[in-house]
Amino acid sequence: MKTTTRPPSRAPFVRAMFGRIAGRYDFMNTLMTGGRHHAWRRLAVRRARPAGGRALDVCCGTGDFALELARQGATAVVGVDFSREMLALAARKAQAVGLGDHVQWQLADALELPFPDGAFLSATTGFSLRNVDDVGRAVNPMIIDGQVHGGIAQGVGQALLEQCFYDSATGQLLSGSFMDYSMPRAHNFPFFATQISEVPSPTHPLGMRPAGEGGTTPALGVVINAVVDALSDFGVRHIEMPATPERVWRAIRGGQTLPPSVSTNR
Ligand SMILES: C[S@@+](CC[C@H](N)C(=O)[O-])C[C@H]1O[C@@H](n2cnc3c(N)ncnc32)[C@H](O)[C@@H]1O
């Protein structure tokens, strides 16, 4: 498999950024996820079934995934990251919880993993790959990135914003122009980090595959699952698309099993 890498200028930027925030990374993770990131990792590692084997955690950061792999029975764990600062914290954390001998921390780039045999029972990566698309041969990577970004925007738009409204008496479309119809716009989104996985198609003479829809389909599930997960403390198990602010508010009000500490007018 041949893999195209991101433009070389991006890695130093990402590495320097994580170097700067390393000391606050765990705190920020807890703050941004309301403390849920530990449970997510435990679940992901359970699904990786690392017990009894050698496990790889790519982009290991401050080591929580790798340590969880060790806790769940991996016989040897390798945590790879290209930020020295993040790895130093990971190593310190491993010593503090008595798992220093179970995990090897390796400074390396995930796009050029130094494991020629690739012999791992499981491989995990957390909060690192944002979007991977198998596009066949990437004739013009910039256009593919643009298509994937647009696809994500289309999916997120459907998940959160877009809806047609009709007048119930006349059938007249009320959201008939982009002044009335909620189109996703650039300011609704963060920047997307995308990675092209270039595997030439064996059934096309030029090895090409379509790329346009790659971001759309996962965006729906990712966004709606995130909304439901964020609302799960309110007993919410399902929400219809688009999950508009009003629908989110109604879902919170209608939650079945509100914990006693949560006020219903939050
Ligand atoms: C958002 S943190 C995730 C850390 C950890 N997986 C977790 O669950 O908290 C992303 C990490 O990926 C690392 N990283 C990003 N790109 C990388 C690359 N190409 N090779 C190795 N590490 C990379 C960063 O240094 C950072 O530590």
PDBQT file of the ligand as one rigid body, heavy atoms in Angstrom, charges set to zero:
ROOT
HETATM    1  C1  LIG A 301      -5.017  15.008  20.278  1.00  0.00    +0.000 C 
HETATM    2  S1  LIG A 301      -3.540  14.179  20.806  1.00  0.00    +0.000 S 
HETATM    3  C2  LIG A 301      -4.161  12.550  21.198  1.00  0.00    +0.000 C 
HETATM    4  C3  LIG A 301      -3.334  11.882  22.282  1.00  0.00    +0.000 C 
HETATM    5  C4  LIG A 301      -3.838  10.546  22.761  1.00  0.00    +0.000 C 
HETATM    6  N1  LIG A 301      -4.021   9.577  21.677  1.00  0.00    +0.000 N 
HETATM    7  C5  LIG A 301      -5.091  10.635  23.577  1.00  0.00    +0.000 C 
HETATM    8  O1  LIG A 301      -5.920   9.725  23.482  1.00  0.00    +0.000 OA
HETATM    9  O2  LIG A 301      -5.258  11.569  24.351  1.00  0.00    +0.000 OA
HETATM   10  C6  LIG A 301      -2.750  13.913  19.256  1.00  0.00    +0.000 C 
HETATM   11  C7  LIG A 301      -1.330  13.412  19.407  1.00  0.00    +0.000 C 
HETATM   12  O3  LIG A 301      -0.910  12.972  18.131  1.00  0.00    +0.000 OA
HETATM   13  C8  LIG A 301       0.439  13.338  17.961  1.00  0.00    +0.000 C 
HETATM   14  N2  LIG A 301       0.680  13.364  16.519  1.00  0.00    +0.000 N 
HETATM   15  C9  LIG A 301       0.039  14.117  15.578  1.00  0.00    +0.000 A 
HETATM   16  N3  LIG A 301       0.492  13.814  14.360  1.00  0.00    +0.000 NA
HETATM   17  C10 LIG A 301       1.437  12.850  14.527  1.00  0.00    +0.000 A 
HETATM   18  C11 LIG A 301       2.266  12.134  13.634  1.00  0.00    +0.000 A 
HETATM   19  N4  LIG A 301       2.230  12.357  12.326  1.00  0.00    +0.000 N 
HETATM   20  N5  LIG A 301       3.093  11.212  14.145  1.00  0.00    +0.000 NA
HETATM   21  C12 LIG A 301       3.160  10.975  15.476  1.00  0.00    +0.000 A 
HETATM   22  N6  LIG A 301       2.405  11.647  16.377  1.00  0.00    +0.000 NA
HETATM   23  C13 LIG A 301       1.551  12.564  15.906  1.00  0.00    +0.000 A 
HETATM   24  C14 LIG A 301       0.588  14.669  18.668  1.00  0.00    +0.000 C 
HETATM   25  O4  LIG A 301       1.932  14.933  19.031  1.00  0.00    +0.000 OA
HETATM   26  C15 LIG A 301      -0.327  14.459  19.873  1.00  0.00    +0.000 C 
HETATM   27  O5  LIG A 301       0.395  13.952  20.957  1.00  0.00    +0.000 OA
ENDROOT
TORSDOF 0
